[in-house]
Amino acid sequence: MANKHDNEDLKQEEAKFATRLIHFGAEIDKATGASSVPLYQASTFHHFSLDNPPEYDYTRSGNPTRQALEDYIAKLEGGARGFAFSSGMAAISSAFMLLSSGDHIICTEDVYGGTYRLLTTILNRMSIETTFVDMTDLDQMKAALKPNTKAVFIETPSNPTLKITDIRAVADWAKEHELLTMLDNTFMTPYHQRPIEYGIDIVLHSATKFLGGHSDLLAGLAVTANESLGRRMKQIQNGLGNVLGVQDSWLLIRGMKTLQARMDVSEKGARRLAQWLSVHSGIDSVYYPGLANHPGREIHEKQSLGYGAVVSFDVGSGERAKQLMAKVKIPLVAVSLGAVESILSYPAMMSHAAMPRDVRLQRGITDGLVRYSVGLEDVEDIIQDLEQALQSVSSK
Ligand SMILES: *Cc1c(COP(=O)(O)O)cnc(C)c1O
């Protein structure tokens, strides 16, 4: 009788997402039956025969533990090939290395602060120029097209104002103009959004966030929609050498197995929190794609299966935001998001500190804006904690 774990009996494509998270192909070690992917903590591999070289020969170029992770994310995103990098920024910068000097990128304006920094302080020196546009307005994006435009970079929902970009509309337009499309899917994860199904060429992740999920690891992932892009990414990953280490690859696989269970709890909490904040007199505005008045809600619901676990809100002033950060007891006050513990961050002085103030304000990242990443605590405790903190900050 065939062993169901080494043939295709358990059809990966047909299984539901929760099942695919656990039965991803390498969940049982073929050699020993071990219940987790072995840690191949080795930098190099013996050539038993020079004429018949081993499948893996050097860990920068390939390692079985990292490969298991790379196949895992490719499967979850529905892409051809996956790549694991030492951080989200390593994944994003590697994807940009597909471009050449003289190329032009169209990028969503409220992009992650690190991506903004990469484009405006590093890639610009290599004569790769970027136009930032409000991608909720497709005409703005189309108007940015130049003869040397080669790529479009999307983040949806965006960070931290959670604006929504119509993925299919951008991908279709980009294809007409033979532009490469890249999408930072960190906020949604493949559980809630699979951009390759909508025509995106490369999906990127800071796996430091929801995929890792425990604030104990830094990692980045990339998935290409097809093999030919995969071969080019492989060359870049091997050439730059910014691969994810073996131990962290293992730890990330461990975290990813519980992605759906964690996201379900955090997202439910985020929806409750957003509702509560939206009727609170101490709050000026709330940004969450699940709210009825969110301008991008309809588009988001077409392309995503959930609203995510991040809620941003404006408490009215920088002074009030700082006081709030000092008074809350439950969340970690920190950069980052997507962990078992709630994380409250202050974009103006943390993730978007690299952005000039006028640019920041223009992009809606006001001095009073804070971002709450809902963890696995009881949401009623989270709300009670925010209520006591809001009561003790100075009035508006
Ligand atoms: C954190 C983050 C990144 C950068 O990832 P690192 O793992 O910190 O390098 C990129 N994009 C988004 C949306 C992020 O939240």
The ligand as a MOL file (V3000), in Angstrom:
LIG
                    3D

  0  0  0     0  0            999 V3000
M  V30 BEGIN CTAB
M  V30 COUNTS 15 15 0 0 0
M  V30 BEGIN ATOM
M  V30 1 C 8.3970 44.9590 8.6130 0
M  V30 2 C 7.9930 45.1650 7.2120 0
M  V30 3 C 8.9350 45.0990 6.1800 0
M  V30 4 C 10.4140 44.8720 6.4320 0
M  V30 5 O 10.6570 43.6080 6.9430 0
M  V30 6 P 11.9230 43.2640 7.8820 0
M  V30 7 O 11.7170 41.8200 8.1790 0
M  V30 8 O 11.8420 44.1510 9.0660 0
M  V30 9 O 13.1380 43.5450 7.0770 0
M  V30 10 C 8.4830 45.2520 4.8860 0
M  V30 11 N 7.1850 45.4940 4.6120 0
M  V30 12 C 6.2580 45.5820 5.5770 0
M  V30 13 C 4.8400 45.8390 5.2130 0
M  V30 14 C 6.6210 45.4180 6.9090 0
M  V30 15 O 5.7150 45.5220 7.8660 0
M  V30 END ATOM
M  V30 BEGIN BOND
M  V30 1 1 1 2
M  V30 2 1 2 3
M  V30 3 2 2 14
M  V30 4 1 3 4
M  V30 5 2 3 10
M  V30 6 1 4 5
M  V30 7 1 5 6
M  V30 8 2 6 7
M  V30 9 1 6 8
M  V30 10 1 6 9
M  V30 11 1 10 11
M  V30 12 2 11 12
M  V30 13 1 12 13
M  V30 14 1 12 14
M  V30 15 1 14 15
M  V30 END BOND
M  V30 END CTAB
M  END
